[in-house]
Amino acid sequence: MSIGSTHRAAINAFNATAAKPQPVSDRTIRTAFLDQNVELPLRLSETDIGVVLDPHGCDVFTVDVNNERPDDEALAIALFIVECVNEAGGFSEEHLDA
């Protein structure tokens, strides 16, 4: 599967920003996701192990789609990714609970 030129340009722009010595701002992270039609914060599906959703309940990605890992590993990996992305996007646990 090939990545389209507009998607490749977005990835290259994000990588160029991320390669700078200063930290990437949470606004840049949120914008990069919005450019791909993904709103933050991400969350885990309450019904499907390893499925990550946006705030509107749309699938963003699935960890271990082929069920090669035990459910607890797939869930942990999905949670780690969700927590990292949300934190990078400026959403901390305290912010989400408020």
Backbone as numpy.savetxt, mean C-alpha at the origin, in Angstrom:
# Nx Ny Nz CAx CAy CAz Cx Cy Cz
3.76 -9.63 -18.44 2.92 -8.47 -18.44 3.82 -7.24 -18.44
3.47 -6.29 -19.26 4.25 -5.07 -19.38 3.55 -3.93 -18.67
4.32 -3.06 -18.07 3.77 -1.89 -17.41 3.65 -0.79 -18.44
2.45 -0.17 -18.54 2.22 0.90 -19.49 3.13 2.09 -19.25
3.30 2.91 -20.29 4.24 4.02 -20.19 3.83 5.03 -19.13
2.53 5.29 -18.94 2.12 6.24 -17.90 2.41 5.68 -16.51
2.21 4.39 -16.34 2.52 3.77 -15.05 4.03 3.74 -14.83
4.79 3.45 -15.86 6.24 3.43 -15.74 6.73 4.83 -15.39
6.15 5.87 -15.98 6.56 7.24 -15.68 6.27 7.58 -14.22
5.13 7.13 -13.70 4.79 7.38 -12.29 5.76 6.66 -11.37
6.11 5.43 -11.71 7.06 4.66 -10.90 8.43 5.33 -10.94
8.86 5.77 -12.12 10.16 6.44 -12.23 10.19 7.74 -11.45
9.10 8.52 -11.51 9.04 9.77 -10.75 9.09 9.49 -9.26
8.36 8.47 -8.82 8.37 8.12 -7.40 9.77 7.67 -6.98
10.40 6.83 -7.78 11.74 6.36 -7.46 12.74 7.51 -7.41
12.62 8.46 -8.31 13.52 9.61 -8.32 13.35 10.43 -7.05
12.11 10.62 -6.62 11.85 11.36 -5.39 12.36 10.58 -4.19
12.13 9.28 -4.18 12.54 8.44 -3.06 14.05 8.32 -2.96
14.76 8.51 -4.07 16.21 8.36 -4.06 16.92 9.58 -3.48
16.20 10.67 -3.28 16.82 11.87 -2.71 17.18 11.61 -1.26
18.20 12.31 -0.75 18.65 12.05 0.63 17.62 12.39 1.70
16.73 13.33 1.43 15.73 13.67 2.44 14.56 12.68 2.38
13.85 12.52 3.48 12.72 11.58 3.50 11.62 12.01 2.52
10.93 11.04 1.99 9.78 11.31 1.13 8.62 11.72 2.02
7.94 12.79 1.67 6.85 13.28 2.51 5.64 12.36 2.42
4.83 12.40 3.48 3.61 11.59 3.47 2.68 12.05 2.34
2.72 13.33 2.02 1.90 13.85 0.92 2.32 13.23 -0.42
3.64 13.07 -0.62 4.15 12.45 -1.84 3.69 11.00 -1.93
3.73 10.30 -0.81 3.27 8.91 -0.78 1.79 8.83 -1.13
0.98 9.66 -0.47 -0.47 9.65 -0.74 -0.76 9.99 -2.20
-0.04 10.98 -2.74 -0.24 11.37 -4.14 0.15 10.24 -5.09
1.26 9.57 -4.79 1.69 8.45 -5.64 0.63 7.36 -5.67
0.04 7.06 -4.52 -1.04 6.06 -4.49 -2.28 6.56 -5.20
-2.65 7.83 -4.97 -3.83 8.39 -5.65 -3.65 8.39 -7.16
-2.42 8.59 -7.63 -2.16 8.53 -9.07 -2.46 7.16 -9.63
-2.48 6.14 -8.77 -2.81 4.77 -9.18 -4.23 4.39 -8.75
-5.02 5.40 -8.40 -6.42 5.22 -7.97 -6.55 4.40 -6.69
-5.58 4.59 -5.77 -5.62 3.92 -4.47 -5.61 5.00 -3.40
-6.66 5.05 -2.60 -6.73 5.99 -1.50 -6.20 5.30 -0.24
-5.50 6.07 0.57 -5.02 5.56 1.86 -5.92 6.07 2.96
-5.98 5.44 4.10 -5.17 4.32 4.56 -5.70 2.98 4.04
-4.76 2.05 3.92 -5.12 0.68 3.56 -5.62 -0.04 4.80
-6.34 -1.14 4.57 -6.81 -1.96 5.69 -6.91 -3.41 5.24
-6.91 -4.29 6.24 -7.07 -5.71 5.95 -8.54 -6.04 5.75
-8.81 -6.99 4.87 -10.17 -7.51 4.72 -10.56 -8.24 5.99
-11.79 -8.09 6.39 -12.28 -8.79 7.57 -12.72 -10.22 7.25
-12.83 -10.54 5.97 -13.33 -11.86 5.59 -12.34 -12.71 4.81
-11.36 -12.09 4.16 -10.43 -12.84 3.31 -8.99 -12.64 3.79
-8.33 -13.72 4.13 -6.95 -13.70 4.63 -6.02 -13.16 3.56
-5.21 -12.15 3.94 -4.19 -11.62 3.04 -4.68 -10.60 2.04
-5.97 -10.29 2.04 -6.51 -9.31 1.09 -6.44 -7.93 1.73
-5.88 -6.98 0.97 -5.74 -5.60 1.44 -6.67 -4.72 0.62
-7.40 -3.87 1.34 -8.42 -3.02 0.74 -8.12 -1.55 0.97
-8.74 -0.70 0.15 -8.68 0.74 0.39 -9.84 1.11 1.32
-9.98 2.39 1.69 -11.07 2.76 2.62 -12.48 2.49 2.09
-12.60 2.32 0.76 -13.91 2.09 0.16 -14.21 0.60 -0.03
-13.29 -0.25 0.41 -13.50 -1.69 0.29 -13.06 -2.29 -1.03
-12.34 -1.51 -1.86 -11.84 -2.03 -3.14 -10.52 -2.76 -2.91
-10.37 -3.91 -3.57 -9.12 -4.67 -3.47 -7.95 -3.82 -3.97
-6.84 -3.88 -3.23 -5.61 -3.24 -3.66 -4.61 -4.33 -4.03
-4.44 -5.31 -3.16 -3.59 -6.46 -3.47 -3.91 -7.60 -2.51
-3.41 -8.78 -2.88 -3.57 -9.97 -2.05 -2.21 -10.59 -1.81
-1.90 -10.87 -0.56 -0.67 -11.57 -0.20 -0.93 -13.07 -0.31
-0.03 -13.78 -0.96 -0.10 -15.23 -1.09 -1.37 -15.70 -1.79
-1.58 -15.16 -2.96 -2.77 -15.50 -3.74 -2.84 -16.99 -4.08
-1.71 -17.69 -4.11 -1.69 -19.12 -4.44 -1.77 -20.02 -3.22
-1.96 -19.45 -2.04 -2.09 -20.21 -0.79 -0.91 -21.14 -0.54
0.29 -20.62 -0.74 1.48 -21.41 -0.50 2.00 -21.26 0.92
1.47 -20.29 1.65 1.89 -20.03 3.04 0.72 -20.33 3.98
1.04 -20.62 5.23 -0.04 -20.75 6.21 -0.77 -19.40 6.35
-2.03 -19.45 6.70 -2.84 -18.24 6.82 -2.23 -17.21 7.77
-1.65 -17.67 8.88 -1.10 -16.72 9.84 0.10 -15.97 9.26
0.89 -16.61 8.41 2.01 -15.93 7.75 1.50 -14.91 6.73
0.54 -15.31 5.92 -0.02 -14.39 4.92 -0.65 -13.18 5.60
-1.35 -13.41 6.69 -1.98 -12.32 7.43 -0.92 -11.39 8.01
0.13 -11.94 8.58 1.19 -11.12 9.16 1.89 -10.28 8.09
2.19 -10.88 6.95 2.84 -10.14 5.86 1.95 -9.00 5.39
0.67 -9.29 5.19 -0.27 -8.24 4.77 -0.33 -7.12 5.79
-0.37 -7.48 7.07 -0.42 -6.47 8.13 0.84 -5.62 8.14
2.02 -6.24 7.98 3.28 -5.49 7.95 3.26 -4.47 6.81
2.84 -4.90 5.64 2.81 -4.01 4.48 1.82 -2.87 4.70
0.62 -3.20 5.19 -0.39 -2.18 5.46 0.13 -1.15 6.46
0.73 -1.62 7.54 1.24 -0.70 8.56 2.33 0.20 8.00
3.25 -0.36 7.20 4.34 0.45 6.62 3.81 1.48 5.64
2.91 1.07 4.76 2.35 2.01 3.78 1.56 3.10 4.48
0.72 2.72 5.43 -0.09 3.72 6.13 0.78 4.70 6.90
1.82 4.21 7.56 2.71 5.10 8.30 3.43 6.04 7.34
3.91 5.51 6.22 4.59 6.36 5.24 3.65 7.41 4.67
2.37 7.08 4.60 1.37 8.01 4.09 0.84 8.98 5.12
1.39 8.91 6.33 0.99 9.85 7.38 -0.15 9.38 8.25
-0.47 8.10 8.17 -1.56 7.55 8.99 -0.95 6.65 10.05
-0.96 7.14 11.28 -0.48 6.32 12.38 -1.67 5.66 13.05
-1.40 4.68 13.90 -2.48 3.99 14.63 -3.28 4.98 15.45
-2.58 5.95 16.08 -3.27 6.94 16.88 -4.21 7.77 16.02
-3.74 8.13 14.80 -4.54 8.93 13.89 -5.77 8.15 13.44
-5.60 6.85 13.17 -6.71 6.04 12.70 -7.76 5.81 13.79
-7.33 5.77 15.04 -8.27 5.53 16.14 -9.03 6.79 16.54
-8.54 7.94 16.13 -9.15 9.22 16.56 -10.48 9.46 15.88
